[in-house]
Amino acid sequence: MRKDPIVQEARKAGEELARQANYNFHVFFQKLRKNEKEGFFAVPKRVVSKKRVKVPQMPDVR
């Protein structure tokens, strides 16, 4: 079976978080939630800008 480097990296990161949480699931998931809110996976407050785009009218071809 081929080893996927992305999967290996994700597993390594998960193992590191588990080690930091002393393999306590409660602490582990608290850290994950904190990382989601503050870190890389945080969702920006505004996804769509308010900038208006002029859309050309399609001609009526009936």
C-alpha positions as CSV (number, residue, x, y, z in Angstrom):
1,M,0.0,0.0,0.0
2,R,1.3,3.4,-1.0
3,K,2.0,5.9,1.9
4,D,0.3,9.2,1.3
5,P,2.5,12.1,2.7
6,I,-0.6,14.2,3.5
7,V,-2.2,11.4,5.5
8,Q,1.1,10.8,7.3
9,E,1.4,14.5,8.1
10,A,-2.2,14.7,9.5
11,R,-1.6,11.6,11.6
12,K,1.6,13.0,12.9
13,A,-0.2,16.3,13.8
14,G,-2.9,14.3,15.6
15,E,-0.4,12.3,17.5
16,E,1.4,15.4,18.6
17,L,-1.9,17.0,19.8
18,A,-2.7,13.8,21.7
19,R,0.7,13.7,23.3
20,Q,0.3,17.4,24.4
21,A,-3.1,16.5,25.9
22,N,-1.5,13.6,27.7
23,Y,-3.8,11.3,25.7
24,N,-6.9,12.7,27.5
25,F,-9.7,12.9,25.0
26,H,-11.5,15.8,26.8
27,V,-8.4,17.9,26.7
28,F,-7.6,16.8,23.2
29,F,-10.9,18.0,21.8
30,Q,-10.8,21.2,23.8
31,K,-7.5,21.9,22.1
32,L,-9.0,21.1,18.7
33,R,-11.9,23.4,19.2
34,K,-9.6,26.2,20.4
35,N,-7.4,25.7,17.3
36,E,-10.5,25.8,15.0
37,K,-11.6,29.1,16.5
38,E,-8.3,30.9,16.6
39,G,-6.1,29.2,14.1
40,F,-5.7,28.1,10.6
41,F,-9.3,26.8,10.2
42,A,-11.0,29.9,11.5
43,V,-13.7,31.1,9.2
44,P,-13.6,34.8,8.3
45,K,-16.5,36.9,9.4
46,R,-17.3,38.1,5.9
47,V,-17.0,35.6,3.1
48,V,-18.6,37.8,0.4
49,S,-17.8,41.4,-0.2
50,K,-20.4,44.1,-0.7
51,K,-18.8,45.2,-4.0
52,R,-21.5,45.4,-6.7
53,V,-20.8,43.7,-10.0
54,K,-22.6,44.9,-13.1
55,V,-24.1,41.9,-14.8
56,P,-24.9,42.4,-18.5
57,Q,-28.4,41.7,-19.7
58,M,-28.9,38.8,-21.9
59,P,-30.7,39.5,-25.2
60,D,-34.2,38.1,-25.6
61,V,-33.9,35.4,-28.3
62,R,-37.4,34.2,-28.5
